[in-house]
Amino acid sequence: MATYRTIDRPLGGTAEAEIVVSRSRFLARACRVEDEAAARAFVADVRSADHDARHHCTAFVIGPDGSLRRSNDDGEPSGTAGRPMLEVLTGRDLSDVVVVVTRWFGGVLLGTGGLARAYADATGAALDAAGTRPRVLWQRARVVAPIAEVGSMEGRLRRDTDVVDVAYEADRVTWTVAVTDVDVLDRLSFEVLEPIWRDG
């Protein structure tokens, strides 16, 4: 069964955590997203909400295989913010999540190592607050049977699949179902429609 993990929030849901390092505040926000446009919109919203902050560093991973990965240091020394944040996301094997860490400077220089640790720690704290949930690959399928077989078919399909829709016609019934394994439809007349990812 194909699976991957994301944060334990509904689509668009967020979690946050704050740490303070040498008087600098690091407020990390993690949001569950489904595409790059949603990730960038979340970043813009955070930037707008906390326009007084000096830095809004970002990292996101998107897609079932985590193939879309981006990070941004937003004015911090190169490699001290976005990349450490991205490494936390990939190290936890998470996808469909964007993290923004907003920093208010506290007057004490942290150095490159200190910055990298602070951004990574803030990211980890927000992910800890969010928790994780699995996403499972299902197949949507259409099952057709003569009207005379409705009774026996209905019970089997409701037991072995997630019935999404039922359409009755004069001589036949069509069920739209979702399954994690099409083998449960063995010996039935069915057509696979498309794969869909669902929360596990």
C-alpha positions as CSV (number, residue, x, y, z in Angstrom):
1,M,0.0,0.0,0.0
2,A,1.4,3.4,-1.0
3,T,1.6,5.9,1.8
4,Y,3.4,9.1,2.9
5,R,3.1,11.3,6.0
6,T,2.0,14.9,6.4
7,I,1.2,17.1,9.5
8,D,-1.9,16.2,11.5
9,R,-4.0,19.1,10.3
10,P,-6.8,19.4,7.7
11,L,-5.8,21.1,4.4
12,G,-4.9,24.7,5.3
13,G,-4.7,23.9,9.0
14,T,-1.7,25.2,10.9
15,A,0.4,24.7,14.0
16,E,2.9,27.0,15.6
17,A,5.6,27.2,18.2
18,E,7.9,29.9,19.4
19,I,11.5,29.7,20.8
20,V,13.7,32.5,22.1
21,V,17.5,32.4,21.5
22,S,19.7,35.2,22.9
23,R,16.7,37.5,23.0
24,S,15.8,36.8,19.3
25,R,12.2,35.5,18.9
26,F,11.7,32.7,16.3
27,L,8.0,32.0,15.6
28,A,7.5,28.9,13.5
29,R,4.2,28.2,11.7
30,A,3.6,24.9,9.8
31,C,0.7,24.6,7.4
32,R,-0.7,21.7,5.4
33,V,-0.9,22.5,1.7
34,E,-1.5,20.6,-1.5
35,D,0.5,22.6,-4.0
36,E,3.2,25.3,-4.5
37,A,0.6,28.0,-5.0
38,A,-1.0,27.3,-1.6
39,A,2.5,27.2,0.0
40,R,3.4,30.6,-1.4
41,A,0.1,32.1,-0.4
42,F,0.6,31.0,3.2
43,V,4.1,32.6,3.2
44,A,2.6,35.8,1.8
45,D,-0.1,35.8,4.5
46,V,2.5,35.3,7.3
47,R,4.7,38.0,5.9
48,S,1.7,40.4,5.8
49,A,0.6,39.6,9.3
50,D,4.0,40.1,10.8
51,H,5.4,42.9,8.6
52,D,7.4,44.3,11.5
53,A,9.7,41.2,11.6
54,R,13.1,41.3,9.9
55,H,13.0,37.8,8.4
56,H,10.4,35.3,7.2
57,C,12.4,32.2,6.3
58,T,10.7,29.3,4.5
59,A,10.8,25.7,3.5
60,F,8.3,23.4,1.9
61,V,8.0,19.9,0.6
62,I,5.0,18.9,-1.7
63,G,3.8,15.8,-3.4
64,P,3.4,12.1,-2.5
65,D,7.0,11.5,-3.3
66,G,8.2,14.8,-1.8
67,S,9.8,15.8,-5.1
68,L,9.0,19.5,-4.9
69,R,11.3,21.1,-2.3
70,R,12.0,24.8,-1.8
71,S,13.7,26.9,0.8
72,N,14.5,30.6,1.3
73,D,16.8,32.3,3.8
74,D,15.0,35.7,3.4
75,G,18.1,37.8,4.1
76,E,19.8,35.6,6.6
77,P,23.3,34.5,5.7
78,S,23.2,31.9,3.0
79,G,22.4,28.4,4.2
80,T,21.6,29.4,7.8
81,A,17.8,29.3,7.7
82,G,15.9,27.8,4.8
83,R,18.2,24.8,4.3
84,P,18.2,23.7,8.0
85,M,14.4,24.1,8.0
86,L,14.1,22.0,4.8
87,E,16.4,19.3,6.4
88,V,14.1,19.0,9.3
89,L,11.1,18.4,7.0
90,T,13.0,15.9,4.9
91,G,14.5,14.3,7.9
92,R,11.1,13.6,9.3
93,D,9.9,12.3,5.9
94,L,7.0,14.8,5.7
95,S,5.3,16.2,2.6
96,D,2.5,18.6,1.7
97,V,3.7,21.0,4.4
98,V,5.2,24.5,4.4
99,V,7.0,26.1,7.4
100,V,7.6,29.8,7.9
101,V,9.9,30.9,10.7
102,T,9.6,34.6,11.5
103,R,12.5,36.1,13.4
104,W,12.5,39.3,15.5
105,F,16.1,40.3,16.1
106,G,17.1,40.5,19.8
107,G,20.3,42.5,19.4
108,V,22.7,39.6,19.8
109,L,24.4,38.1,16.8
110,L,24.0,34.3,16.8
111,G,26.6,33.4,14.2
112,T,25.9,31.0,11.3
113,G,25.9,27.9,13.5
114,G,23.6,29.5,16.1
115,L,21.2,30.7,13.4
116,A,21.0,27.3,11.7
117,R,20.3,25.6,15.0
118,A,17.6,28.1,16.0
119,Y,15.8,27.8,12.7
120,A,15.9,24.0,12.8
121,D,14.8,23.9,16.4
122,A,11.9,26.3,15.7
123,T,10.8,24.2,12.7
124,G,11.0,21.0,14.8
125,A,8.9,22.6,17.6
126,A,6.1,23.5,15.2
127,L,6.1,20.1,13.7
128,D,6.0,18.5,17.2
129,A,3.0,20.7,17.9
130,A,1.3,19.6,14.7
131,G,1.9,15.8,14.9
132,T,1.7,13.6,11.8
133,R,-0.9,11.6,9.9
134,P,-0.5,9.1,7.1
135,R,-1.9,9.6,3.6
136,V,-2.9,6.5,1.8
137,L,-3.3,5.9,-2.0
138,W,-6.7,4.6,-2.9
139,Q,-8.2,3.7,-6.3
140,R,-11.6,5.0,-7.3
141,A,-13.5,2.4,-9.3
142,R,-16.9,1.9,-11.0
143,V,-18.7,-1.4,-10.4
144,V,-21.7,-2.3,-12.5
145,A,-24.2,-5.2,-11.8
146,P,-27.6,-6.3,-13.0
147,I,-30.5,-4.9,-10.9
148,A,-31.2,-8.5,-9.7
149,E,-27.9,-8.7,-7.9
150,V,-28.3,-5.5,-5.9
151,G,-28.9,-7.2,-2.6
152,S,-25.8,-9.4,-2.6
153,M,-23.6,-6.8,-4.2
154,E,-24.6,-4.0,-1.8
155,G,-23.5,-5.9,1.3
156,R,-20.2,-7.0,-0.2
157,L,-19.3,-3.5,-1.5
158,R,-20.2,-1.8,1.8
159,R,-18.1,-4.3,3.7
160,D,-15.0,-4.3,1.4
161,T,-14.9,-0.8,0.0
162,D,-15.8,2.8,0.7
163,V,-19.0,3.4,-1.4
164,V,-18.9,6.9,-2.7
165,D,-22.0,6.9,-4.9
166,V,-24.8,4.6,-6.1
167,A,-26.8,5.1,-9.3
168,Y,-29.9,3.0,-10.0
169,E,-31.2,2.4,-13.5
170,A,-34.0,0.2,-14.9
171,D,-31.8,-2.8,-15.5
172,R,-28.5,-2.2,-13.6
173,V,-26.9,-0.5,-10.6
174,T,-23.6,1.4,-10.8
175,W,-21.5,1.9,-7.6
176,T,-18.6,4.3,-7.4
177,V,-16.2,3.0,-4.7
178,A,-12.8,3.7,-3.3
179,V,-10.4,0.8,-2.4
180,T,-6.8,0.5,-1.3
181,D,-6.5,-2.7,-3.2
182,V,-8.5,-3.5,-6.4
183,D,-8.1,-7.2,-5.6
184,V,-11.2,-6.9,-3.3
185,L,-13.2,-6.4,-6.5
186,D,-12.1,-9.8,-7.8
187,R,-14.7,-11.4,-10.1
188,L,-16.8,-8.2,-10.3
189,S,-17.4,-6.1,-13.4
190,F,-15.4,-3.0,-12.6
191,E,-13.4,-0.2,-14.2
192,V,-10.6,1.7,-12.4
193,L,-11.2,5.4,-12.7
194,E,-8.3,7.3,-11.0
195,P,-6.0,7.2,-8.0
196,I,-6.8,9.4,-5.0
197,W,-4.9,10.2,-1.9
198,R,-6.8,10.1,1.4
199,D,-5.9,10.7,5.0
200,G,-5.3,7.4,6.8
